[in-house]
């Protein structure tokens, strides 16, 4: 399942991140978005979702959420 399909307020573990753009992949890694890390969808609004990774919250679009496998 992708993060775009994940339920709000439920904890998940990232299994993989499938993204071709190396810069974006490195950016996600710096945020803590990599395999084995916990992630929670806090809310969804329009075409974005707010996620919690470690002790921070980030707003990501659905295209990016579809690249994160949980």
Buried (B, 14 or more C-beta within 10 A) or exposed (E): EEBBEBEEEEEBEBEEBEBEEEEEBEEBEEBBBBEEBEBBBEEBEEEBBBBBBEEEEBEBEBEBBBBBBB
